Amino acid sequence: MTSIQAKTITCPHCGHHTHIELDASNGDQNYYDECTNCCQELHLVTHLDEVKDKLTVVVDADDEQYY
């Protein structure tokens, strides 16, 4: 797998599609970014499955609470 992956994500706030580039060379990541349309924060979690050679991205709003 190449270390840079291009993905299209959807903002959970406004539904706008955004193109992002992810660096898969660092393994699993957890970070925040902003939507280019509504400027709300996005919480991005990436998981690199090295066995299946697959990068998974989960996008959620920063204000979601888990109980």
C-alpha positions as CSV (number, residue, x, y, z in Angstrom):
1,M,0.0,0.0,0.0
2,T,1.3,3.5,-0.8
3,S,1.7,5.7,2.2
4,I,-0.5,8.5,0.9
5,Q,-4.2,7.6,0.3
6,A,-6.8,10.0,-1.3
7,K,-10.3,9.6,0.2
8,T,-13.6,11.4,-0.2
9,I,-15.4,12.0,3.1
10,T,-18.8,13.5,3.9
11,C,-19.3,16.1,6.6
12,P,-21.7,14.9,9.4
13,H,-22.8,18.5,9.9
14,C,-23.7,19.8,6.4
15,G,-23.3,16.7,4.1
16,H,-20.6,18.4,2.0
17,H,-18.1,16.0,0.3
18,T,-14.5,16.8,1.0
19,H,-11.3,15.3,-0.5
20,I,-8.6,14.5,2.0
21,E,-5.2,12.9,1.8
22,L,-4.2,10.4,4.5
23,D,-0.7,9.4,5.5
24,A,-0.9,5.6,6.1
25,S,2.8,5.3,7.1
26,N,2.1,6.2,10.7
27,G,-0.5,3.4,11.3
28,D,-3.6,4.2,13.3
29,Q,-4.4,7.9,13.8
30,N,-7.0,10.0,15.6
31,Y,-7.2,13.7,14.8
32,Y,-9.5,16.7,14.1
33,D,-9.9,18.7,10.9
34,E,-12.4,21.3,9.7
35,C,-15.0,21.0,7.0
36,T,-14.1,23.3,4.1
37,N,-17.8,24.2,3.7
38,C,-19.3,24.9,7.1
39,C,-16.0,25.2,9.2
40,Q,-17.3,22.7,11.8
41,E,-14.8,20.3,13.4
42,L,-14.6,16.8,12.1
43,H,-13.2,13.9,14.1
44,L,-11.3,11.5,11.9
45,V,-10.1,8.1,13.1
46,T,-8.0,6.0,10.7
47,H,-7.1,2.3,11.1
48,L,-4.5,0.6,9.0
49,D,-5.1,-3.2,8.6
50,E,-1.7,-4.4,7.6
51,V,-2.8,-8.0,7.0
52,K,-5.5,-7.0,4.5
53,D,-3.6,-3.9,3.3
54,K,-6.6,-1.7,3.9
55,L,-7.1,1.8,5.3
56,T,-10.4,2.5,7.1
57,V,-11.6,6.0,7.9
58,V,-14.3,6.9,10.4
59,V,-15.7,10.4,10.4
60,D,-17.9,11.8,13.1
61,A,-18.9,15.1,14.6
62,D,-16.7,16.4,17.5
63,D,-19.8,16.9,19.7
64,E,-21.0,13.3,19.7
65,Q,-21.0,11.8,23.2
66,Y,-20.4,8.1,24.0
67,Y,-21.8,6.6,27.1
